[in-house]
Amino acid sequence: MKRNNLYILILSILWTGFSLNSCDRFEEYNTNPDESTKVTSAMLATKLILGVMQEQDVTKTFVRDDMLSKYIAWSEGNDIDYAFNKLGRIDDYREFSDRNMVLLNNVQDMIDFATTEDLKKSYTALGHFIRASKFFYLTMHVGDVPYQEAYQGDKENFKPKYNTQKEVFLGLLDELDKADQLFRDGENFAGDPVYGGDVSKWRKAANVLQLKLLINLYKKTGDADLRVKERFQTIASSRPLFQSNADNCQLVHADRAKEKYPFYKEGNNFIVFNQVSSIVIDTMKLFGDRRVFYYAKPTQLAEEKGLDPADWDAYNGVDPTLTLYEIQTAVEGKNVSQLNNRYTQLPEGEPTFHLSYAEMNFILAEAVARGFITGDARSYYEEGIRASMKFVADNTPDDPDYHHNMKITDEYINTYLQGEHVAFASTLDRQLRQIIMQKYFTTFLQTAFNGYYEYRRTGIPAFPINPLSNRNEPTDKMPMRWMYSTQEYSYNTEHVNEAVVRQFGGSDTENGIIWILQD
């Protein structure tokens, strides 16, 4: 592919997310100082995997999506549109410009450099997984996107047509079916900082990712092409899935350069601005959920009063829909909890997951509740809670500064599951609210934008909307999508305009309802 043409192609596809320079363990996995450096499948695999696993970036950009998902409020006045529901265009933010999807140009080279047929199968499977992850993330942001004609610069196609969101999902589901088969038939491969090249675990991840795509299609169960229920049943009944937290598709951090937890204090000038949301703290206190002691730390006022850190009253959130001035005033009153010190003081932090065993169980619980598959929704729901709580406890040092002497134990979890607000309900509406709320707790500072996506498709949690602080227009509504890139209008004008007319009657706004959300 010609490099000048490649640059034009990059501009024409409007991509979201990650730095092409995100190397992390690049040298550790791929460079032998005793040999000349040359491009290998393993080197490209590392870049591609990290491109998916590091989607939240570092310091303030690591928590920006958590502002939109109402996990935290932000008391700094600059560059915080997400905190007040302003999405803008896909390229309005640094993490959405000049990065992310361009990484997919490495997929074919990774496959071509494979030295055996079985390795080629494995790297091809990995390519499908990476593509499915990236395109899912992109289409969930904007709607219709170039997919079938994307990355065809070598065919002199610099203005790819937009596929409908249905066509994109059909393609991604097919890619994940192929990934399952190819990982099954392939061999372990090099260059993998997540599973150490274990194809059996990557196969599970590909199937869990497909379940995630399918649950987002729950409004499309009547579509004969998508076959949502049939696909769900096939995967749940006959394919390998996660069996424990050990299967999580996650990046484990370490006290080494470029591998530290993304919100670690080193080089992070934004620690003082995070404030935990009242949506999180108030709900956890109502549920008697000890994760609040791991997620947050006591307020300054509680410390000055000498309140025991194990006292629920030592924790208080701030309404994330207040105006910036009101949030700053609340912080000045010293009665707002910030993030637990384990997020800022530990270079290892906790692993950041792309897919988790806990989330998978909540997906399966919802699928049973909605009648997609047979099974015990309560068992999946309770297993999801257990996995979520154990993930937090197992990845937190046994230090009172990090759990405030309110440890999560098996005995505690058993008691929690019987609580008034947690014990699995008998009605579908209540069950769905419980499942989605527990998933919301699970993805706290995890899985970029998941909290917002879940709110958008289910209305859970019920994010309040304050016209005085809401930067969306109109101010009484939450935004539903990002607008298309300005670069796209410059370089692929005909096709982006066609997509906007097809989806939104010609008006590219943040309030357009993408196909996946339509009844």
Secondary structure, 3 states (H helix, E strand, C coil): CCHHHHHHHHHCCCCCCCCCCCCCCHHHHHCCCCCCCCCCHHHHHHHHHHHHHCCCCCHHHHHHHHHHCCCEEECCCCCCHHHHCCCCECCCCHHHCCCHHHHHHHHHHHHHCCCCHHHHHHHHHHHHHHHHHHHHHHHHHHCCEECCCCCEHHHCECCCCEECHHHHHHHHHHHHHHHHHHHHHCCCCCCCCCCCCCHHHHHHHHHHHHHHHHHCCHHHCCCCCCCHHHHHHHHHHHCCCCCCHHHCEEECCCCCCCCCCCCCCCCCCCHHHEEEEHHHHHHHHHHCCCHHHHHECCCHHHHHCCCCCCCHHHCCCECCCCCHHHHHHHHHCCCCCCECCHHHHCCCCCCEEEECHHHHHHHHHHHHHCCCCCCCHHHHHHHHHHHHHHHHHHCCCCCHHHHCCCCCCHHHHHHHCCCCCCCCCCCHHHHHHHHHHHHHHHCCCCCCCHHHHHHHHHCCCCCCCCCCCCCCCCCCCCCCCCECCHHHHHHCHHHHHHHHHHHHCCCCCCCCCCHHHCC
